[in-house]
């Protein structure tokens, strides 16, 4: 779900995976990081998701429709 949204808005902006990752500051492995997120093989932590949303100029809620307080991936909620 989140991966589809990242890909959709990345395509709308005309960014390659490598460009988006670089603009987000994900380092030399940025293309692989974005690729994993788009294939839903890894869930971006909140910091990364916020950076992706900022670079893509979309509200965080567009990428992640689950309210943040309910998100199981927020730090501290994973072990509950």
C-alpha positions in Angstrom: 0.0 0.0 0.0 2.6 2.6 1.0 4.9 1.3 -1.7 2.3 1.9 -4.4 1.8 5.4 -3.2 5.6 6.2 -3.1 5.9 4.9 -6.6 2.8 6.8 -7.8 4.0 10.1 -6.5 7.6 9.5 -7.5 6.5 8.9 -11.1 4.3 12.0 -11.0 7.3 14.1 -10.0 9.5 12.4 -12.6 12.1 11.1 -10.2 14.0 7.9 -10.6 14.4 5.8 -7.5 18.0 6.9 -7.2 17.0 10.6 -7.5 14.3 10.3 -4.8 16.7 8.4 -2.5 19.4 11.0 -3.0 17.0 13.9 -2.4 15.9 12.2 0.8 19.5 11.8 1.9 19.5 8.0 2.0 23.1 7.8 0.9 24.9 5.6 -1.7 22.3 2.7 -1.4 19.4 5.1 -1.9 18.0 3.4 -5.1 17.8 0.0 -3.3 16.2 1.5 -0.3 13.4 3.2 -2.4 13.0 0.0 -4.4 12.5 -2.1 -1.3 9.9 0.4 0.0 8.0 0.4 -3.3 7.9 -3.4 -3.4 6.7 -3.3 0.2 9.7 -5.4 1.3 10.6 -3.0 3.9 8.6 -0.4 5.8 10.2 3.1 6.1 10.6 4.3 9.6 8.7 7.5 10.4 11.7 9.7 9.8 12.3 8.2 6.3 8.6 8.3 5.5 8.5 12.0 6.5 11.5 12.8 4.3 9.9 11.0 1.3 6.6 12.8 1.7 8.5 16.2 2.0 10.5 15.5 -1.2 7.4 14.4 -3.1 5.5 17.4 -1.8 2.6 15.3 -0.4 1.2 15.1 3.1 2.4 12.2 5.1 -1.2 11.0 5.4 -1.3 10.5 1.6 1.5 7.9 1.7 0.4 6.3 4.9 -3.4 6.2 5.4 -3.0 4.5 8.9 -3.1 7.2 11.6 0.3 7.5 13.1 -0.9 6.7 16.6 -2.1 3.3 15.3 0.9 2.5 13.1 2.6 -0.7 14.3 5.9 0.5 12.8 6.3 3.5 15.1 9.3 3.1 17.4 8.2 1.5 20.7 5.0 0.0 19.3 6.7 -2.8 17.5 7.3 -4.8 20.7 3.8 -4.4 22.1 
